[in-house]
Amino acid sequence: MSPASHEPRESFGPGLMTKVRRLPERARYDRAAVHAILDEGWVCHLGFPAGDRAAVLPTLYARVEDILYLHGAPANHALRSTEAAVGACVAVTLVDGLVLARSAFHHSVNYRSVVCYGPASEVTDLEEKRAAMLAIVDHVLPGRAGDARPPSKEELRATRVTKFVIAEASAKVRAGGPKEDPEDLALEGIWAGEVPLRVVAGNPVPDSGVAAPVPGYVRRYNRPRL
């Protein structure tokens, strides 16, 4: 059995929790934009209740259609609390550049972010669990799941997998140079502009005792902007 699927939707919002009110022109609600940001990121931040407080923790994830899969130890407090809550929140942010303005006030960053809300539940079906764990491996490095030994039954029992269904989501995107006040444009001697940022992979370093050649998907690895 593969990870569960849901009927595709063209848009995730705007909804009660995800409507962008600050700079709404930067908002994106379409499914393709939300998926692209989720697929490019590695780490999400999971918000969950911790007793009478709120907590946020970073964790790896994988997207399969409109589902995010998270994993941890069987007794993982964050996952168990997320499953027990009425709803959960997951956020992913990609930073694309530093934006330097003439004034300190207008300095910014270029970014693409997604905030998702929805219900979460534990995955108990072993085949869905196995598929979800392999999806996380492939999300980190596409092609790797086909080479690595799949999880054993013992490893599946030693892992908790949580399924987060994206019920509502919004993306927010900033791009381009600084937004200057007209009176600041005449200031002299101050450089302004953008410093683009991107992820660059270094040379692969084999583990001790590895004689196998470096796979092509490792040699060619990069994290392209989707």
N, C-alpha and C positions, 0 to 999 in steps of 0.2 A: 504494500500500500504506500503510495506517495503522500507527501504532506497535503492536508486537506485544502480544497480550493473553494472560492466563493465567486459569485456572479460578478464579472468585471463591471466597474463603474467608470464613467468618464471624469467625474469630479468627486472630490472628498469634502467639498464645502462650498461656501463658508458655512460654518456651524456655530453653535452657541459658544463652544470653547475655543474654536480656531479662527474666528473672524479677526482679521488683522485690522486694528483700528489706528495704530501709529504708522504713518507712511503707507497707507493701503495700496498705493500704486506699485509697491514692491511685492505684493502678495501674489501667490500662485496657488490655485486650488486643483488644477487639473491633475489627473492620475499620472500622466507621463512625467510631469515635472517633479512630483513627489517621489515617484519610483526612481528617477534618475539620480536624485540626491542620495536616497537611501542606498542605492546600488554602488555609488562611488565611495561612500563612507566606510569606515572600519568599525568605529566605536560609537555606540549610542549611550545616552545618559537616561537611566531608568528612574523615574520618580515613583516613590511608594510610601505608604504610611509606616512610621516606626513608632508604635505606641501613640503617645499624644503629640508626636513631632512628625515632620516630613523629612524624608531623606532622598538623596540622589546619588546613584553610583554609576560609574562607567562599566560597560560590558560589551563583548563582541555579540554580533547578531547575524542573521541572514534573512533576506526577504524572499518569500515564495508567494507570488501573486500578491494578495492583500494581507498577508500574514508575516509577522516578524517572529522568528524563533530565537529564544535566549536559552542559555544553559549554565549549569553550575552543579555544585554538590547536592545530594539528595536533601540535606537539611538547610540548604541555602535560605537565609532569612529574607533576603530581598525578593527572591522569586516566590517564596511561600506567601509573603505579605502582599505581593502584587496579585497573586491568584485569589487571595481572600478578599481583596478590595472590590468595591463596587465598580471602579474603573481605574485604568492605569494610564500613565503618560510616558512617552518615549520621545526623545529629541536627538537630532543629529545636526552637526554644524560643520561646514567646510569653509576654511578661510582661503580666499583667492588672492588677496593683496592688501598691502598697507596703503592707506590714502592719506597723503600729507597736504594739508591746506596751508594757506598763508596765516590763518589765525588758529590758535590752539583749539578754539571752540569747534571748528569744522573738521578736525582730524577724524578719521574713521577707518574702517576696514571694508574691503569687498568680501562678500560672503554669500553662501547659499545654505539655508537652514530649513529644517522640517520639524514640526511638532505634531505628534500623533496621539490620539486618544482612542481608547477602546477597552473591551474586556480581555482578561487574560485567564488562562486555564492550564493545568498540567497536562502534558502529553503522556498518556499511559499506553497507547498502542505501540508495540515494539517496532513495527515496520515504519510507522510515521516518525518515531523517535530516531531510528537509524538514519532515515532520509534527511531529517532535520539536522542531525549532527554532521552528516556529510555536506549538506548545503552550507553550513557555517564554515567548514574547511574550504570549500570552493569559493565562498564569498571573500575570504581573506586572500586566497591565491587561486584564481580560476585554473582548473585542470588538475589540481592537486588531489582531489578526492579519488580520481581514477587510478592514481599511483599508490596511495597510502592504504595500509591494511584497514578494512572497515571495522567498526566497533564490534567487539564480541558481546555475547549476552551478559557476561559479567560486567563489562564496561557500561553497557546500557543501563543495567540495574544500579550502577554506581554514579549515574548522571541524572540530574533532574533537567527536563526540557520544558520550557514554558512557551505556550503559543499565545501571542498577542495579536488580536484581530484589529486591523486599522478600520475603525468605524468613522473617524473624522480626522482630517489632517489639513494642514496648510504649510506651504513653503513661503519663504521670504528671501528675496534676492537683492543684493546691491552690487552694482557694477559701474565702472567708469571712474573718472577723476573726481577731485574735490568739488563740493558745492560752496562757492565763495560768495561772500557779501560783495555787492558792486563796489563799495568804497575801498575794499581790500585789494582789488585787482591792480591798483596803482602802486601798491607797496613795492619798494625796490630792495634787492639784496636778499630776498627770501625765496628759496626753491620750493616749488609745489608740484605735486604730481602723484603718481602711483608706483609702488614697488610690487610687481607681480610675484606671487608665491606659487610653487608647485612641488609635488612630492617626487623625489628622484631616488630610484633604487640603486644601492651600491652593488659591488661585485659579490656574487654568492660565496659563502664560506662553508665548505663541507665539514660535517661533523667528523670526529675522530673515528677512523676505521672504515669510512665510506669509500668504496672503490667504484661505485656506479657513476657514470657520467652525469653532469648537470643537465637536467631535463630542459628541453627547449622552452617550455612555458616559464621556467625559472630564469633562464638566460635572457629572455625577451621581456621579462616582467616590467610593467609600468602601471601606473594608476591613471589611465586617461580620463580627461573630463568627459562625462557622458552627456 
